[in-house]
């Protein structure tokens, strides 16, 4: 795992999203960026690559085409305090 997206599951929060019919067919990273507009797409791509995102309980690549009814589980790392 890369240092910038390391996921400490003890301090992380899991968010769950459901893909509706109108969002079906979008790339996984694009769908996530619509659910999490405060995060950059490149950040979300790193999270996907590092295993922080599951689709229906399985790891998928950022280019995965979502389907209606897919359940996305996103393990969002805790914020890093500013020094």
PDB file with SEQRES, HELIX, SHEET and CRYST1 records, atoms N, CA, C and O in Angstrom:
SEQRES   1 A   83  UNK UNK UNK UNK UNK UNK UNK UNK UNK UNK UNK UNK UNK          
SEQRES   2 A   83  UNK UNK UNK UNK UNK UNK UNK UNK UNK UNK UNK UNK UNK          
SEQRES   3 A   83  UNK UNK UNK UNK UNK UNK UNK UNK UNK UNK UNK UNK UNK          
SEQRES   4 A   83  UNK UNK UNK UNK UNK UNK UNK UNK UNK UNK UNK UNK UNK          
SEQRES   5 A   83  UNK UNK UNK UNK UNK UNK UNK UNK UNK UNK UNK UNK UNK          
SEQRES   6 A   83  UNK UNK UNK UNK UNK UNK UNK UNK UNK UNK UNK UNK UNK          
SEQRES   7 A   83  UNK UNK UNK UNK UNK                                          
HELIX    1 AA1 UNK A    3  UNK A    5  5                                   3    
HELIX    2 AA2 UNK A   21  UNK A   23  5                                   3    
HELIX    3 AA3 UNK A   28  UNK A   35  1                                   8    
HELIX    4 AA4 UNK A   41  UNK A   49  1                                   9    
SHEET    1 AA1 4 UNK A  13  UNK A  18  0                                        
SHEET    2 AA1 4 UNK A  71  UNK A  76 -1                                        
SHEET    3 AA1 4 UNK A  53  UNK A  55 -1                                        
SHEET    4 AA1 4 UNK A  58  UNK A  59 -1                                        
CRYST1    1.000    1.000    1.000  90.00  90.00  90.00 P 1           1          
ATOM      1  N   UNK A   1       0.826  -1.178   0.000  1.00  0.00           N  
ATOM      2  CA  UNK A   1       0.000   0.000   0.000  1.00  0.00           C  
ATOM      3  C   UNK A   1       0.873   1.246   0.000  1.00  0.00           C  
ATOM      4  O   UNK A   1       1.965   1.247   0.569  1.00  0.00           O  
ATOM      5  N   UNK A   2       0.397   2.290  -0.630  1.00  0.00           N  
ATOM      6  CA  UNK A   2       1.148   3.531  -0.643  1.00  0.00           C  
ATOM      7  C   UNK A   2       0.933   4.270   0.668  1.00  0.00           C  
ATOM      8  O   UNK A   2      -0.103   4.107   1.313  1.00  0.00           O  
ATOM      9  N   UNK A   3       1.908   5.084   1.066  1.00  0.00           N  
ATOM     10  CA  UNK A   3       1.811   5.822   2.314  1.00  0.00           C  
ATOM     11  C   UNK A   3       0.685   6.855   2.282  1.00  0.00           C  
ATOM     12  O   UNK A   3       0.081   7.132   3.318  1.00  0.00           O  
ATOM     13  N   UNK A   4       0.394   7.423   1.126  1.00  0.00           N  
ATOM     14  CA  UNK A   4      -0.589   8.494   1.057  1.00  0.00           C  
ATOM     15  C   UNK A   4      -2.009   7.998   1.251  1.00  0.00           C  
ATOM     16  O   UNK A   4      -2.878   8.786   1.623  1.00  0.00           O  
ATOM     17  N   UNK A   5      -2.275   6.737   1.015  1.00  0.00           N  
ATOM     18  CA  UNK A   5      -3.623   6.209   1.130  1.00  0.00           C  
ATOM     19  C   UNK A   5      -3.700   5.039   2.105  1.00  0.00           C  
ATOM     20  O   UNK A   5      -4.639   4.246   2.045  1.00  0.00           O  
ATOM     21  N   UNK A   6      -2.716   4.922   3.009  1.00  0.00           N  
ATOM     22  CA  UNK A   6      -2.722   3.804   3.944  1.00  0.00           C  
ATOM     23  C   UNK A   6      -4.015   3.812   4.749  1.00  0.00           C  
ATOM     24  O   UNK A   6      -4.436   4.857   5.245  1.00  0.00           O  
ATOM     25  N   UNK A   7      -4.631   2.672   4.875  1.00  0.00           N  
ATOM     26  CA  UNK A   7      -5.907   2.563   5.560  1.00  0.00           C  
ATOM     27  C   UNK A   7      -5.714   1.848   6.894  1.00  0.00           C  
ATOM     28  O   UNK A   7      -5.392   0.660   6.933  1.00  0.00           O  
ATOM     29  N   UNK A   8      -5.910   2.573   7.970  1.00  0.00           N  
ATOM     30  CA  UNK A   8      -5.882   1.999   9.306  1.00  0.00           C  
ATOM     31  C   UNK A   8      -7.329   1.673   9.661  1.00  0.00           C  
ATOM     32  O   UNK A   8      -8.098   2.561  10.028  1.00  0.00           O  
ATOM     33  N   UNK A   9      -7.694   0.412   9.550  1.00  0.00           N  
ATOM     34  CA  UNK A   9      -9.087   0.010   9.740  1.00  0.00           C  
ATOM     35  C   UNK A   9      -9.604   0.282  11.152  1.00  0.00           C  
ATOM     36  O   UNK A   9     -10.814   0.355  11.364  1.00  0.00           O  
ATOM     37  N   UNK A  10      -8.703   0.431  12.111  1.00  0.00           N  
ATOM     38  CA  UNK A  10      -9.128   0.695  13.479  1.00  0.00           C  
ATOM     39  C   UNK A  10      -9.681   2.110  13.641  1.00  0.00           C  
ATOM     40  O   UNK A  10     -10.535   2.344  14.496  1.00  0.00           O  
ATOM     41  N   UNK A  11      -9.203   3.056  12.828  1.00  0.00           N  
ATOM     42  CA  UNK A  11      -9.638   4.451  12.953  1.00  0.00           C  
ATOM     43  C   UNK A  11     -10.426   4.930  11.742  1.00  0.00           C  
ATOM     44  O   UNK A  11     -10.738   6.117  11.643  1.00  0.00           O  
ATOM     45  N   UNK A  12     -10.747   4.045  10.835  1.00  0.00           N  
ATOM     46  CA  UNK A  12     -11.445   4.413   9.607  1.00  0.00           C  
ATOM     47  C   UNK A  12     -12.956   4.345   9.778  1.00  0.00           C  
ATOM     48  O   UNK A  12     -13.472   3.746  10.722  1.00  0.00           O  
ATOM     49  N   UNK A  13     -13.645   4.975   8.838  1.00  0.00           N  
ATOM     50  CA  UNK A  13     -15.095   4.948   8.787  1.00  0.00           C  
ATOM     51  C   UNK A  13     -15.511   4.285   7.481  1.00  0.00           C  
ATOM     52  O   UNK A  13     -14.938   4.570   6.429  1.00  0.00           O  
ATOM     53  N   UNK A  14     -16.505   3.403   7.542  1.00  0.00           N  
ATOM     54  CA  UNK A  14     -16.993   2.746   6.325  1.00  0.00           C  
ATOM     55  C   UNK A  14     -18.270   3.443   5.877  1.00  0.00           C  
ATOM     56  O   UNK A  14     -19.229   3.563   6.639  1.00  0.00           O  
ATOM     57  N   UNK A  15     -18.267   3.899   4.631  1.00  0.00           N  
ATOM     58  CA  UNK A  15     -19.433   4.518   4.009  1.00  0.00           C  
ATOM     59  C   UNK A  15     -20.001   3.528   3.009  1.00  0.00           C  
ATOM     60  O   UNK A  15     -19.245   2.832   2.332  1.00  0.00           O  
ATOM     61  N   UNK A  16     -21.300   3.455   2.908  1.00  0.00           N  
ATOM     62  CA  UNK A  16     -21.956   2.552   1.968  1.00  0.00           C  
ATOM     63  C   UNK A  16     -22.827   3.358   1.010  1.00  0.00           C  
ATOM     64  O   UNK A  16     -23.598   4.223   1.426  1.00  0.00           O  
ATOM     65  N   UNK A  17     -22.689   3.058  -0.279  1.00  0.00           N  
ATOM     66  CA  UNK A  17     -23.469   3.728  -1.319  1.00  0.00           C  
ATOM     67  C   UNK A  17     -24.108   2.672  -2.208  1.00  0.00           C  
ATOM     68  O   UNK A  17     -23.537   1.602  -2.419  1.00  0.00           O  
ATOM     69  N   UNK A  18     -25.283   2.971  -2.724  1.00  0.00           N  
ATOM     70  CA  UNK A  18     -25.996   2.081  -3.630  1.00  0.00           C  
ATOM     71  C   UNK A  18     -26.106   2.739  -4.995  1.00  0.00           C  
ATOM     72  O   UNK A  18     -26.467   3.912  -5.099  1.00  0.00           O  
ATOM     73  N   UNK A  19     -25.796   1.983  -6.043  1.00  0.00           N  
ATOM     74  CA  UNK A  19     -25.870   2.507  -7.407  1.00  0.00           C  
ATOM     75  C   UNK A  19     -27.314   2.417  -7.900  1.00  0.00           C  
ATOM     76  O   UNK A  19     -27.881   1.331  -8.017  1.00  0.00           O  
ATOM     77  N   UNK A  20     -27.885   3.571  -8.182  1.00  0.00           N  
ATOM     78  CA  UNK A  20     -29.240   3.645  -8.721  1.00  0.00           C  
ATOM     79  C   UNK A  20     -29.194   3.466 -10.243  1.00  0.00           C  
ATOM     80  O   UNK A  20     -28.131   3.567 -10.856  1.00  0.00           O  
ATOM     81  N   UNK A  21     -30.346   3.201 -10.835  1.00  0.00           N  
ATOM     82  CA  UNK A  21     -30.427   2.983 -12.283  1.00  0.00           C  
ATOM     83  C   UNK A  21     -29.762   4.103 -13.076  1.00  0.00           C  
ATOM     84  O   UNK A  21     -29.046   3.833 -14.040  1.00  0.00           O  
ATOM     85  N   UNK A  22     -29.993   5.365 -12.680  1.00  0.00           N  
ATOM     86  CA  UNK A  22     -29.453   6.485 -13.449  1.00  0.00           C  
ATOM     87  C   UNK A  22     -27.938   6.639 -13.328  1.00  0.00           C  
ATOM     88  O   UNK A  22     -27.329   7.351 -14.126  1.00  0.00           O  
ATOM     89  N   UNK A  23     -27.325   5.989 -12.351  1.00  0.00           N  
ATOM     90  CA  UNK A  23     -25.863   6.035 -12.212  1.00  0.00           C  
ATOM     91  C   UNK A  23     -25.179   4.781 -12.766  1.00  0.00           C  
ATOM     92  O   UNK A  23     -23.951   4.707 -12.799  1.00  0.00           O  
ATOM     93  N   UNK A  24     -25.953   3.819 -13.190  1.00  0.00           N  
ATOM     94  CA  UNK A  24     -25.382   2.569 -13.731  1.00  0.00           C  
ATOM     95  C   UNK A  24     -24.583   2.864 -14.999  1.00  0.00           C  
ATOM     96  O   UNK A  24     -24.943   3.738 -15.788  1.00  0.00           O  
ATOM     97  N   UNK A  25     -23.505   2.128 -15.175  1.00  0.00           N  
ATOM     98  CA  UNK A  25     -22.668   2.272 -16.365  1.00  0.00           C  
ATOM     99  C   UNK A  25     -21.509   3.230 -16.193  1.00  0.00           C  
ATOM    100  O   UNK A  25     -20.645   3.309 -17.066  1.00  0.00           O  
ATOM    101  N   UNK A  26     -21.468   3.959 -15.088  1.00  0.00           N  
ATOM    102  CA  UNK A  26     -20.349   4.865 -14.829  1.00  0.00           C  
ATOM    103  C   UNK A  26     -19.171   4.058 -14.292  1.00  0.00           C  
ATOM    104  O   UNK A  26     -19.337   3.015 -13.659  1.00  0.00           O  
ATOM    105  N   UNK A  27     -17.971   4.579 -14.568  1.00  0.00           N  
ATOM    106  CA  UNK A  27     -16.777   3.979 -13.976  1.00  0.00           C  
ATOM    107  C   UNK A  27     -16.878   4.081 -12.458  1.00  0.00           C  
ATOM    108  O   UNK A  27     -17.497   5.009 -11.937  1.00  0.00           O  
ATOM    109  N   UNK A  28     -16.278   3.140 -11.754  1.00  0.00           N  
ATOM    110  CA  UNK A  28     -16.307   3.136 -10.301  1.00  0.00           C  
ATOM    111  C   UNK A  28     -15.765   4.437  -9.725  1.00  0.00           C  
ATOM    112  O   UNK A  28     -16.376   5.011  -8.824  1.00  0.00           O  
ATOM    113  N   UNK A  29     -14.625   4.911 -10.230  1.00  0.00           N  
ATOM    114  CA  UNK A  29     -14.040   6.142  -9.685  1.00  0.00           C  
ATOM    115  C   UNK A  29     -14.920   7.359  -9.955  1.00  0.00           C  
ATOM    116  O   UNK A  29     -14.972   8.272  -9.131  1.00  0.00           O  
ATOM    117  N   UNK A  30     -15.603   7.388 -11.080  1.00  0.00           N  
ATOM    118  CA  UNK A  30     -16.497   8.498 -11.395  1.00  0.00           C  
ATOM    119  C   UNK A  30     -17.721   8.462 -10.481  1.00  0.00           C  
ATOM    120  O   UNK A  30     -18.132   9.494  -9.948  1.00  0.00           O  
ATOM    121  N   UNK A  31     -18.300   7.281 -10.300  1.00  0.00           N  
ATOM    122  CA  UNK A  31     -19.457   7.145  -9.412  1.00  0.00           C  
ATOM    123  C   UNK A  31     -19.090   7.582  -7.996  1.00  0.00           C  
ATOM    124  O   UNK A  31     -19.859   8.289  -7.346  1.00  0.00           O  
ATOM    125  N   UNK A  32     -17.922   7.166  -7.518  1.00  0.00           N  
ATOM    126  CA  UNK A  32     -17.494   7.559  -6.169  1.00  0.00           C  
ATOM    127  C   UNK A  32     -17.284   9.068  -6.061  1.00  0.00           C  
ATOM    128  O   UNK A  32     -17.602   9.670  -5.035  1.00  0.00           O  
ATOM    129  N   UNK A  33     -16.752   9.675  -7.114  1.00  0.00           N  
ATOM    130  CA  UNK A  33     -16.530  11.126  -7.063  1.00  0.00           C  
ATOM    131  C   UNK A  33     -17.858  11.874  -7.007  1.00  0.00           C  
ATOM    132  O   UNK A  33     -17.913  12.989  -6.487  1.00  0.00           O  
ATOM    133  N   UNK A  34     -18.918  11.285  -7.528  1.00  0.00           N  
ATOM    134  CA  UNK A  34     -20.240  11.900  -7.423  1.00  0.00           C  
ATOM    135  C   UNK A  34     -20.810  11.740  -6.010  1.00  0.00           C  
ATOM    136  O   UNK A  34     -21.509  12.627  -5.521  1.00  0.00           O  
ATOM    137  N   UNK A  35     -20.518  10.632  -5.365  1.00  0.00           N  
ATOM    138  CA  UNK A  35     -20.964  10.416  -3.987  1.00  0.00           C  
ATOM    139  C   UNK A  35     -20.117  11.203  -2.988  1.00  0.00           C  
ATOM    140  O   UNK A  35     -20.604  11.593  -1.927  1.00  0.00           O  
ATOM    141  N   UNK A  36     -18.856  11.435  -3.326  1.00  0.00           N  
ATOM    142  CA  UNK A  36     -17.905  12.094  -2.410  1.00  0.00           C  
ATOM    143  C   UNK A  36     -17.263  13.300  -3.102  1.00  0.00           C  
ATOM    144  O   UNK A  36     -16.064  13.276  -3.383  1.00  0.00           O  
ATOM    145  N   UNK A  37     -18.034  14.348  -3.379  1.00  0.00           N  
ATOM    146  CA  UNK A  37     -17.474  15.478  -4.133  1.00  0.00           C  
ATOM    147  C   UNK A  37     -16.364  16.227  -3.400  1.00  0.00           C  
ATOM    148  O   UNK A  37     -15.620  16.986  -4.021  1.00  0.00           O  
ATOM    149  N   UNK A  38     -16.243  16.025  -2.094  1.00  0.00           N  
ATOM    150  CA  UNK A  38     -15.185  16.696  -1.333  1.00  0.00           C  
ATOM    151  C   UNK A  38     -13.830  16.008  -1.501  1.00  0.00           C  
ATOM    152  O   UNK A  38     -12.813  16.533  -1.047  1.00  0.00           O  
ATOM    153  N   UNK A  39     -13.804  14.855  -2.139  1.00  0.00           N  
ATOM    154  CA  UNK A  39     -12.563  14.113  -2.401  1.00  0.00           C  
ATOM    155  C   UNK A  39     -12.237  14.210  -3.898  1.00  0.00           C  
ATOM    156  O   UNK A  39     -13.136  14.205  -4.739  1.00  0.00           O  
ATOM    157  N   UNK A  40     -10.945  14.300  -4.213  1.00  0.00           N  
ATOM    158  CA  UNK A  40     -10.566  14.339  -5.625  1.00  0.00           C  
ATOM    159  C   UNK A  40     -10.690  12.945  -6.229  1.00  0.00           C  
ATOM    160  O   UNK A  40     -10.628  11.938  -5.523  1.00  0.00           O  
ATOM    161  N   UNK A  41     -10.865  12.905  -7.525  1.00  0.00           N  
ATOM    162  CA  UNK A  41     -10.980  11.616  -8.204  1.00  0.00           C  
ATOM    163  C   UNK A  41      -9.679  10.829  -8.069  1.00  0.00           C  
ATOM    164  O   UNK A  41      -9.706   9.608  -7.917  1.00  0.00           O  
ATOM    165  N   UNK A  42      -8.545  11.520  -8.124  1.00  0.00           N  
ATOM    166  CA  UNK A  42      -7.261  10.810  -7.985  1.00  0.00           C  
ATOM    167  C   UNK A  42      -7.111  10.226  -6.578  1.00  0.00           C  
ATOM    168  O   UNK A  42      -6.550   9.141  -6.422  1.00  0.00           O  
ATOM    169  N   UNK A  43      -7.597  10.921  -5.562  1.00  0.00           N  
ATOM    170  CA  UNK A  43      -7.578  10.377  -4.198  1.00  0.00           C  
ATOM    171  C   UNK A  43      -8.413   9.102  -4.149  1.00  0.00           C  
ATOM    172  O   UNK A  43      -7.979   8.092  -3.594  1.00  0.00           O  
ATOM    173  N   UNK A  44      -9.604   9.149  -4.725  1.00  0.00           N  
ATOM    174  CA  UNK A  44     -10.491   7.978  -4.728  1.00  0.00           C  
ATOM    175  C   UNK A  44      -9.890   6.830  -5.528  1.00  0.00           C  
ATOM    176  O   UNK A  44     -10.051   5.668  -5.155  1.00  0.00           O  
ATOM    177  N   UNK A  45      -9.198   7.139  -6.627  1.00  0.00           N  
ATOM    178  CA  UNK A  45      -8.530   6.093  -7.399  1.00  0.00           C  
ATOM    179  C   UNK A  45      -7.467   5.399  -6.552  1.00  0.00           C  
ATOM    180  O   UNK A  45      -7.317   4.179  -6.620  1.00  0.00           O  
ATOM    181  N   UNK A  46      -6.730   6.173  -5.753  1.00  0.00           N  
ATOM    182  CA  UNK A  46      -5.737   5.586  -4.848  1.00  0.00           C  
ATOM    183  C   UNK A  46      -6.380   4.714  -3.796  1.00  0.00           C  
ATOM    184  O   UNK A  46      -5.859   3.654  -3.450  1.00  0.00           O  
ATOM    185  N   UNK A  47      -7.507   5.160  -3.290  1.00  0.00           N  
ATOM    186  CA  UNK A  47      -8.246   4.379  -2.301  1.00  0.00           C  
ATOM    187  C   UNK A  47      -8.715   3.054  -2.897  1.00  0.00           C  
ATOM    188  O   UNK A  47      -8.644   2.011  -2.246  1.00  0.00           O  
ATOM    189  N   UNK A  48      -9.194   3.104  -4.140  1.00  0.00           N  
ATOM    190  CA  UNK A  48      -9.622   1.884  -4.845  1.00  0.00           C  
ATOM    191  C   UNK A  48      -8.425   0.945  -5.021  1.00  0.00           C  
ATOM    192  O   UNK A  48      -8.510  -0.251  -4.739  1.00  0.00           O  
ATOM    193  N   UNK A  49      -7.323   1.502  -5.486  1.00  0.00           N  
ATOM    194  CA  UNK A  49      -6.118   0.702  -5.739  1.00  0.00           C  
ATOM    195  C   UNK A  49      -5.590   0.062  -4.461  1.00  0.00           C  
ATOM    196  O   UNK A  49      -5.091  -1.063  -4.486  1.00  0.00           O  
ATOM    197  N   UNK A  50      -5.702   0.781  -3.340  1.00  0.00           N  
ATOM    198  CA  UNK A  50      -5.191   0.288  -2.063  1.00  0.00           C  
ATOM    199  C   UNK A  50      -6.155  -0.656  -1.352  1.00  0.00           C  
ATOM    200  O   UNK A  50      -5.872  -1.102  -0.240  1.00  0.00           O  
ATOM    201  N   UNK A  51      -7.293  -0.968  -1.979  1.00  0.00           N  
ATOM    202  CA  UNK A  51      -8.224  -1.929  -1.401  1.00  0.00           C  
ATOM    203  C   UNK A  51      -9.250  -1.340  -0.451  1.00  0.00           C  
ATOM    204  O   UNK A  51      -9.902  -2.077   0.288  1.00  0.00           O  
ATOM    205  N   UNK A  52      -9.403  -0.020  -0.460  1.00  0.00           N  
ATOM    206  CA  UNK A  52     -10.347   0.627   0.430  1.00  0.00           C  
ATOM    207  C   UNK A  52     -11.767   0.685  -0.094  1.00  0.00           C  
ATOM    208  O   UNK A  52     -12.654   1.222   0.570  1.00  0.00           O  
ATOM    209  N   UNK A  53     -11.991   0.136  -1.282  1.00  0.00           N  
ATOM    210  CA  UNK A  53     -13.335   0.161  -1.871  1.00  0.00           C  
ATOM    211  C   UNK A  53     -13.708  -1.252  -2.310  1.00  0.00           C  
ATOM    212  O   UNK A  53     -12.938  -1.930  -2.991  1.00  0.00           O  
ATOM    213  N   UNK A  54     -14.898  -1.678  -1.910  1.00  0.00           N  
ATOM    214  CA  UNK A  54     -15.433  -2.970  -2.336  1.00  0.00           C  
ATOM    215  C   UNK A  54     -16.721  -2.733  -3.109  1.00  0.00           C  
ATOM    216  O   UNK A  54     -17.508  -1.847  -2.775  1.00  0.00           O  
ATOM    217  N   UNK A  55     -16.924  -3.529  -4.136  1.00  0.00           N  
ATOM    218  CA  UNK A  55     -18.177  -3.515  -4.893  1.00  0.00           C  
ATOM    219  C   UNK A  55     -18.820  -4.876  -4.675  1.00  0.00           C  
ATOM    220  O   UNK A  55     -18.282  -5.903  -5.088  1.00  0.00           O  
ATOM    221  N   UNK A  56     -19.969  -4.872  -4.028  1.00  0.00           N  
ATOM    222  CA  UNK A  56     -20.652  -6.134  -3.706  1.00  0.00           C  
ATOM    223  C   UNK A  56     -19.724  -7.109  -2.978  1.00  0.00           C  
ATOM    224  O   UNK A  56     -19.767  -8.320  -3.197  1.00  0.00           O  
ATOM    225  N   UNK A  57     -18.879  -6.539  -2.100  1.00  0.00           N  
ATOM    226  CA  UNK A  57     -17.984  -7.365  -1.293  1.00  0.00           C  
ATOM    227  C   UNK A  57     -16.696  -7.782  -1.971  1.00  0.00           C  
ATOM    228  O   UNK A  57     -15.912  -8.532  -1.389  1.00  0.00           O  
ATOM    229  N   UNK A  58     -16.453  -7.305  -3.209  1.00  0.00           N  
ATOM    230  CA  UNK A  58     -15.239  -7.684  -3.948  1.00  0.00           C  
ATOM    231  C   UNK A  58     -14.446  -6.456  -4.342  1.00  0.00           C  
ATOM    232  O   UNK A  58     -15.007  -5.377  -4.534  1.00  0.00           O  
ATOM    233  N   UNK A  59     -13.133  -6.623  -4.464  1.00  0.00           N  
ATOM    234  CA  UNK A  59     -12.277  -5.551  -4.959  1.00  0.00           C  
ATOM    235  C   UNK A  59     -12.457  -5.447  -6.466  1.00  0.00           C  
ATOM    236  O   UNK A  59     -12.489  -6.461  -7.164  1.00  0.00           O  
ATOM    237  N   UNK A  60     -12.573  -4.229  -6.964  1.00  0.00           N  
ATOM    238  CA  UNK A  60     -12.661  -3.969  -8.398  1.00  0.00           C  
ATOM    239  C   UNK A  60     -11.682  -2.848  -8.733  1.00  0.00           C  
ATOM    240  O   UNK A  60     -11.231  -2.122  -7.847  1.00  0.00           O  
ATOM    241  N   UNK A  61     -11.360  -2.713 -10.007  1.00  0.00           N  
ATOM    242  CA  UNK A  61     -10.481  -1.638 -10.458  1.00  0.00           C  
ATOM    243  C   UNK A  61     -11.288  -0.364 -10.667  1.00  0.00           C  
ATOM    244  O   UNK A  61     -12.516  -0.400 -10.747  1.00  0.00           O  
ATOM    245  N   UNK A  62     -10.583   0.764 -10.753  1.00  0.00           N  
ATOM    246  CA  UNK A  62     -11.235   2.066 -10.918  1.00  0.00           C  
ATOM    247  C   UNK A  62     -12.083   2.121 -12.183  1.00  0.00           C  
ATOM    248  O   UNK A  62     -13.076   2.847 -12.227  1.00  0.00           O  
ATOM    249  N   UNK A  63     -11.707   1.367 -13.210  1.00  0.00           N  
ATOM    250  CA  UNK A  63     -12.430   1.370 -14.473  1.00  0.00           C  
ATOM    251  C   UNK A  63     -13.641   0.456 -14.508  1.00  0.00           C  
ATOM    252  O   UNK A  63     -14.319   0.376 -15.532  1.00  0.00           O  
ATOM    253  N   UNK A  64     -13.927  -0.230 -13.422  1.00  0.00           N  
ATOM    254  CA  UNK A  64     -15.094  -1.112 -13.357  1.00  0.00           C  
ATOM    255  C   UNK A  64     -16.350  -0.318 -13.689  1.00  0.00           C  
ATOM    256  O   UNK A  64     -16.555   0.772 -13.156  1.00  0.00           O  
ATOM    257  N   UNK A  65     -17.184  -0.856 -14.561  1.00  0.00           N  
ATOM    258  CA  UNK A  65     -18.453  -0.217 -14.920  1.00  0.00           C  
ATOM    259  C   UNK A  65     -19.517  -0.637 -13.921  1.00  0.00           C  
ATOM    260  O   UNK A  65     -19.835  -1.820 -13.798  1.00  0.00           O  
ATOM    261  N   UNK A  66     -20.060   0.332 -13.214  1.00  0.00           N  
ATOM    262  CA  UNK A  66     -21.057   0.039 -12.186  1.00  0.00           C  
ATOM    263  C   UNK A  66     -22.365  -0.438 -12.818  1.00  0.00           C  
ATOM    264  O   UNK A  66     -22.668  -0.122 -13.969  1.00  0.00           O  
ATOM    265  N   UNK A  67     -23.125  -1.197 -12.048  1.00  0.00           N  
ATOM    266  CA  UNK A  67     -24.430  -1.703 -12.479  1.00  0.00           C  
ATOM    267  C   UNK A  67     -25.468  -1.296 -11.433  1.00  0.00           C  
ATOM    268  O   UNK A  67     -25.153  -1.136 -10.254  1.00  0.00           O  
ATOM    269  N   UNK A  68     -26.692  -1.136 -11.881  1.00  0.00           N  
ATOM    270  CA  UNK A  68     -27.776  -0.806 -10.964  1.00  0.00           C  
ATOM    271  C   UNK A  68     -27.839  -1.870  -9.872  1.00  0.00           C  
ATOM    272  O   UNK A  68     -27.799  -3.067 -10.157  1.00  0.00           O  
ATOM    273  N   UNK A  69     -27.938  -1.428  -8.633  1.00  0.00           N  
ATOM    274  CA  UNK A  69     -27.998  -2.348  -7.510  1.00  0.00           C  
ATOM    275  C   UNK A  69     -26.655  -2.651  -6.875  1.00  0.00           C  
ATOM    276  O   UNK A  69     -26.615  -3.247  -5.799  1.00  0.00           O  
ATOM    277  N   UNK A  70     -25.540  -2.258  -7.509  1.00  0.00           N  
ATOM    278  CA  UNK A  70     -24.231  -2.463  -6.890  1.00  0.00           C  
ATOM    279  C   UNK A  70     -24.187  -1.749  -5.544  1.00  0.00           C  
ATOM    280  O   UNK A  70     -24.734  -0.657  -5.387  1.00  0.00           O  
ATOM    281  N   UNK A  71     -23.534  -2.377  -4.585  1.00  0.00           N  
ATOM    282  CA  UNK A  71     -23.329  -1.776  -3.266  1.00  0.00           C  
ATOM    283  C   UNK A  71     -21.840  -1.485  -3.124  1.00  0.00           C  
ATOM    284  O   UNK A  71     -21.003  -2.385  -3.209  1.00  0.00           O  
ATOM    285  N   UNK A  72     -21.527  -0.205  -2.907  1.00  0.00           N  
ATOM    286  CA  UNK A  72     -20.143   0.217  -2.742  1.00  0.00           C  
ATOM    287  C   UNK A  72     -19.867   0.427  -1.263  1.00  0.00           C  
ATOM    288  O   UNK A  72     -20.585   1.169  -0.593  1.00  0.00           O  
ATOM    289  N   UNK A  73     -18.831  -0.223  -0.752  1.00  0.00           N  
ATOM    290  CA  UNK A  73     -18.390  -0.039   0.632  1.00  0.00           C  
ATOM    291  C   UNK A  73     -17.035   0.648   0.578  1.00  0.00           C  
ATOM    292  O   UNK A  73     -16.070   0.103   0.042  1.00  0.00           O  
ATOM    293  N   UNK A  74     -16.974   1.837   1.133  1.00  0.00           N  
ATOM    294  CA  UNK A  74     -15.763   2.653   1.073  1.00  0.00           C  
ATOM    295  C   UNK A  74     -15.209   2.821   2.485  1.00  0.00           C  
ATOM    296  O   UNK A  74     -15.878   3.371   3.360  1.00  0.00           O  
ATOM    297  N   UNK A  75     -13.992   2.348   2.701  1.00  0.00           N  
ATOM    298  CA  UNK A  75     -13.322   2.533   3.984  1.00  0.00           C  
ATOM    299  C   UNK A  75     -12.524   3.826   3.885  1.00  0.00           C  
ATOM    300  O   UNK A  75     -11.466   3.879   3.257  1.00  0.00           O  
ATOM    301  N   UNK A  76     -13.055   4.862   4.518  1.00  0.00           N  
ATOM    302  CA  UNK A  76     -12.456   6.193   4.447  1.00  0.00           C  
ATOM    303  C   UNK A  76     -11.514   6.366   5.623  1.00  0.00           C  
ATOM    304  O   UNK A  76     -11.945   6.310   6.775  1.00  0.00           O  
ATOM    305  N   UNK A  77     -10.232   6.577   5.350  1.00  0.00           N  
ATOM    306  CA  UNK A  77      -9.266   6.750   6.436  1.00  0.00           C  
ATOM    307  C   UNK A  77      -9.614   7.973   7.287  1.00  0.00           C  
ATOM    308  O   UNK A  77     -10.194   8.945   6.805  1.00  0.00           O  
ATOM    309  N   UNK A  78      -9.247   7.895   8.549  1.00  0.00           N  
ATOM    310  CA  UNK A  78      -9.453   9.028   9.453  1.00  0.00           C  
ATOM    311  C   UNK A  78      -8.580  10.190   8.988  1.00  0.00           C  
ATOM    312  O   UNK A  78      -7.498   9.971   8.443  1.00  0.00           O  
ATOM    313  N   UNK A  79      -9.043  11.423   9.198  1.00  0.00           N  
ATOM    314  CA  UNK A  79      -8.233  12.571   8.800  1.00  0.00           C  
ATOM    315  C   UNK A  79      -6.908  12.594   9.546  1.00  0.00           C  
ATOM    316  O   UNK A  79      -6.824  12.195  10.707  1.00  0.00           O  
ATOM    317  N   UNK A  80      -5.891  13.061   8.867  1.00  0.00           N  
ATOM    318  CA  UNK A  80      -4.575  13.193   9.480  1.00  0.00           C  
ATOM    319  C   UNK A  80      -4.489  14.588  10.082  1.00  0.00           C  
ATOM    320  O   UNK A  80      -4.694  15.573   9.373  1.00  0.00           O  
ATOM    321  N   UNK A  81      -4.189  14.695  11.382  1.00  0.00           N  
ATOM    322  CA  UNK A  81      -4.126  16.021  12.004  1.00  0.00           C  
ATOM    323  C   UNK A  81      -2.998  16.863  11.404  1.00  0.00           C  
ATOM    324  O   UNK A  81      -1.922  16.355  11.090  1.00  0.00           O  
ATOM    325  N   UNK A  82      -3.268  18.152  11.253  1.00  0.00           N  
ATOM    326  CA  UNK A  82      -2.237  19.075  10.763  1.00  0.00           C  
ATOM    327  C   UNK A  82      -1.287  19.373  11.899  1.00  0.00           C  
ATOM    328  O   UNK A  82      -1.690  19.496  13.056  1.00  0.00           O  
ATOM    329  N   UNK A  83      -0.018  19.485  11.549  1.00  0.00           N  
ATOM    330  CA  UNK A  83       0.988  19.755  12.587  1.00  0.00           C  
ATOM    331  C   UNK A  83       1.243  21.233  12.693  1.00  0.00           C  
ATOM    332  O   UNK A  83       2.058  21.662  13.511  1.00  0.00           O  
TER     333      UNK A  83                                                      
END                                                                             
